[in-house]
């Protein structure tokens, strides 16, 4: 795999941009199989994604962790980047990529065909309300849907990435213990992807958890992810349990590899 991002001693370096999709994939992966990764030193946090960097908006599909260094191969098909993010006890963070050919039947996760088909032609979902843990911030939470990358909602209670990784993995799963921002779709909709643009998104790596709910009271963790600093415009994120019928989408457990409190410029929900 080729190194892409290296963060060491508070300095971020982009070594090599992920390869664009073509027919020169160096790895062939079968849908439903497993893939493992080995390192010269033991990581304290590990996450794997299928990345697509060919479109106008980069997208990352998180893979389910099946073991300490093993992940299930489920998600998008044909040529995509397999991306592995690793955090080490000395504070070093790395991401490596390899262009892979993903083959096999489309994964439905046992979902009803009507729900799965809703992601064949998804649209940007209307947001009827926005709440946040720090409603007293001077800008207001609604700025994450104003189509302006220059207006930032700040997370005033960020997680400590290193402490969290040592105790829980790359991002901890404590509900509502840290800053959060929440979209209300008004009614239950089929959610396919979440788009997030972080402040200084091309210069750092932001960590977060996505939670979903139908009633706004009981939330479940949809998945954890980290941004990839390819551009300032943000990325689309997908998780193995999507599509899912939800009304509320919450982004929480926010942290940043550079140590500064992360901020969010824009959030969109994509579905039907």
N, C-alpha and C positions, 0 to 999 in steps of 0.2 A: 504494500500500500504506500501511496505517496503522502508525505507530510504536507499539511495545509496551514494549520494555525499552531503557533508555539507561544505560550505565555510563560514567562520566567522572570522572577524578581520584579513584577509590576510592569513588564514591557511586553507588548504584543507584536508579534511578527507574522506576516503573511508570507509563507514560503512558496506555495505553488497553488494556483487556482484550480479547483476541481475540473476534470476533463469534461468536455461537452459530449453529449450522446452521439455515438456513431457505431459502426460495426466492428470497432477494434477493442471490444471489451476483453479484459484479461481474466475475468472470472465469470463462471456460469453457476447460477444458483437456482435450485428447484424450489418452487412454492411448497411450503409445508416442511421443508428440511430445517436443519439447525446449522449455525455457523459459530465457531469459537475463535477467540483472539488470544495471542500470547504476547507478553511484554518482557523486556529485560529487567524491569522492576515492577513490583506489584502495585496496581492502581488501587486507590481507595474509593474511586467512583468511576463508573463506566456506563456509557449509553451508546446506542447504535441507531442510525437513521438511514433511510433511503432518500437521497437528495436529487432534486431535479433543478438544474441551473440553466436550462435551455430557454425557458419562457421569460416573459417580462417580469414575473414575480417568482423568485426562488421558492421552492417548496421542500419541506422536510416531513417525512413519514416515520414516526417513532416505531421501533421494533420492540416486541415483548422480550423481556429478559427471562431466559429459561434456566440460567445458572450463573455462577460468579462471573464467568467470561463468555457465556453462551447466549445466543439470541435466536428466536424463531424467525424464519424467513417467510414473512407474510406481508403483502402490500402491493404496491404498483407493479406493473409488468413491463417487459421489454428492457431497454437500456437506461440505467440510472446509476448514480453514484452511490456506492455503499460507503457510509461515513461513520467512523468510530471516534467518540470523544472520551478522553481519559484524564482523570485528575490524580495526582500523586501526592504523597505525604509531605514532600519537600516544597509543595506549592506550585509545582509545574503543571501546566494544562496543555494537552496536545489534541489535535484532531488529524486523522489520516483518512484519505479517500482512495477508492479504486473504482473504475468504471466496470460495472457488472451487467450481465445479461440475466434478467429475472424471467424464468419460464414457469409455466404451469397454469392451472385453472385459476380464474379470478377468485380471490378469497371473499366469501360472503359472511363468514363468522356465524352462520346459522341464522342470519337476519332474514326477515320476510322480504320476498322479491320487491315489493312496492317500496320499501324503505331503502333497499340497496340501489334500486333504479333511480331514486331521487338524486343521487350524486352523479348521474350520467350527464346532466346539464344543469349544474347548480347555479344559483344566483346569489348576489349580496342580499342578506336578509335585513329587513327593516328593524331598527332598534327603537323601542318605545320608551325606554327608561334606562338610566345609568345610576348606579350607586357606588360608593367607595368607602373604604375604612376611614379615610381622612377627608371627610366632606368639607372641612374648614380650610382646605388649601385655597389659595387666592385665585387660582384659575378655574376651579370647578372640574368635576369628573367628565362633564360633557365634551370637553375639548378632545377626547380620544376619538370622536366621530365627526370632527369638523373639517376633515380633508386637508389639514394643515400640519405638515411635519414639524413646523416651527413651534407649535404649542405643545407643552409637555405636562402630563400628569405625573407628579413625583411620588414614588413609594418611600414614605418616611420611616418605615420599619423594615429594613432589608435583612435577609438571613445572612449569616456568616457562612460562606460557601465551604471553607475548609472544615469548620466544626460540624456542619451538616453532613458533609461527605463522610467524615470519620464515624459518625453515629448512625446515619440513616441512608447513605447513598448520596448521589449527586445533589438531590433536592429532598428535603424532609417532607413528611406528609402531615404535619400538624395543621389542622383546619383552623383558619381564621386567627392564627397566632401572629401573623405578620400582615403587612399591608395587602389589601386586595381591591380590585375594581371589578364591577359586575354589570353585564348587559342583560336587559330584560327584553325578550323578543315579543312580548305582548300576549302571544299564544304559543302553544307547543308547535315546534317546527322540527323538521329533519335536519340535523346539523352534520355537515360534511367536513368542513375545515374551519380553522380559526386563523385569521390574519393579524399579525402583530408587528408594528414598527416601533423599535426601541430608540430612545434618545442615543445619539452617537452609535447607531447600530452598525456602522462600518468600522468602528474602532474598538469594540469590546465584545464580550460574550455574556449575554444575560441568561439567567436561570429562572425557571418558573414552573408552576403547577397549574393545570387547567382543571377546574371542577365544574360539574353540571348538576342541574336540578330541574324538576318539574314544578315544584311548589315554592321554591325560594327559601325553604326551611332545611330540608334534608339534601345535602350535597354529597356527591361522590367524586373521588379523584379519577378523572379521565386519563391523565398521564402527566409525566414530567418531561421537560425538554430544555434545550439550550439553543440560543440563536447562533447563527453562523455569520460572521461579519463580512458579508460579500457586498452589501450596499446599504444606503440609508433608507431605502423605501420599504424595508420590512420583508417578511416571508409568510407563506401559508404553512400552517402546521396541521398534521393529521395524526390520528392515534388508532391503534388496532380496533378499538370498539366503535369507531365511527363508520357509517352514520348512526346517529342516535337521536331519539325524539326528546327534545329538551325545550324549556322556556328560558332558563337562566344559565348564563355562562360566567364563571368567575375565574379571574387570573390572580393567583396568590403565590406565596412563598417566593417572592422576587428577590433575586440576588445578582451580583455582578462579579465577574472574575477579577476585575481591576480594583474591587473593594468599595467603589463609590456607590451610593444608593441609586438604583436604576430608575429610569423614567420611561413612560410609554407615550409615544406620539399619536399613534392610531391603533384602533382595534376594529376588525370587521368579523362578522359571522357569515359563513357561506353555506348554503343548503337549499332547501325547498320548503 
